[in-house]
Amino acid sequence: MVNIATPGTAQTITINNFKASTTYDIEGFCMSQIGTTSSLTKLSFQTLSNAGYVSKMDFVFTTQLSIAQKIKASCALALLFNVNYLKVSTSDGYYCSELLSSRLLQ
């Protein structure tokens, strides 16, 4: 329920955590201060598919990682998620090297 004290004032409702490729149906009506109601309004929409892509994952460590640890972590994540090692990097720009990636596969 959204209570609007001033008529004609725009209100925004934010809903988080929608699922991809899902149809949502929303129903609502307005009620005046004297109790009269508007007709029921229905809104239906479908969220888009993101084809399973995640653009960013945050990992929090209790201590600062060394550069070598950052590179190894990016390689491990590339292997774990089966993605090209050049598509996984740290926020400060470290990537897995092809040499290290091939060693981890052995």
N, C-alpha and C positions, 0 to 999 in steps of 0.2 A: 504494500500500500504506500502510495506517495501522497503526502499531505501538502497541498499548495495553498499557502496563506493568501497570496496575491493572485487574483485571476489574471490569466494571460502570461504568467511567468513560466518560462521554459524550465523543465526539469530534466536531468539526465540520470539514468540508472545504468550502472555498469555491471555486467555479469562476466565473471572470469571462468576459465577452465572449460570452455566449450570443447567438445570432441570433434575431431576431423571427420568429414563425410557423414554427418549426422543431421537429420531433420529435426527442427525444433518448432513447436507450436506454442504461441503465447496468446492468452486471452485476457482481456481487461475491459473495464468500463470506468466512467467518471461518476462521482457522487458529489452533489452540491452540498452546501452547508445545511440546507433544509431537508436533505435526505433524498432528493430526486436523483435518479440515475439515468445515464445515457444508455444507449443500446450496447450490447456486448460486441466488442471488436476483436477479431481474430487475426493474428499475424503468423504466417508460417514461413520459415526460411531454412535453407540447408547450408551448413558450413562446407567450405571447400576442402578437398583432399590436399594434403601437403606431400603426398606420395612417400610418406615415411621419412622425410628429411628432417634432421635436426641441425640447425645452423650453429648452435652454441651449447656447450655443456660447461658448467662451472664446477671445479673441484677445489676444495679448500683444504689446505695442509696446515698443520700446526707449526711447522718450521719452514724456512725458506729452502726451496729446492735448488740444487746446483744446476748449471747448464746441462751437464751430462744426464742428470736425472730427468730434466724436462724433456730432453731429446728421447730418452728411453721411454718415458711415459707416452709421448706422442706416437712412438712406434707401436707400443703395446696396445694403445687404443685403436690405431689403424688396423692392426691384426685382429683385435677382438671384434671390431665392427665390420671387418672385411671391406675396408675402403682403401682407396689409393693413398699411400703414405704421404703424398704431396698435398692431400686435402685435409690433413690434420696438423694443426699448429697450436702453439701456446699463445697466450694473449700478447706476449712480448716478441712474437715472431720466430720462435724456434720450431723447426720441422724435423721430422725423422729423415735420416739420410738413407739413400738406396743401399749403401754398404751395410749399415746397421740393420736395416730392415731385412736384408737377405741373410744376415747372421742369425737373426732371431727366428727365422723360418727353419733353420737347421736343427 
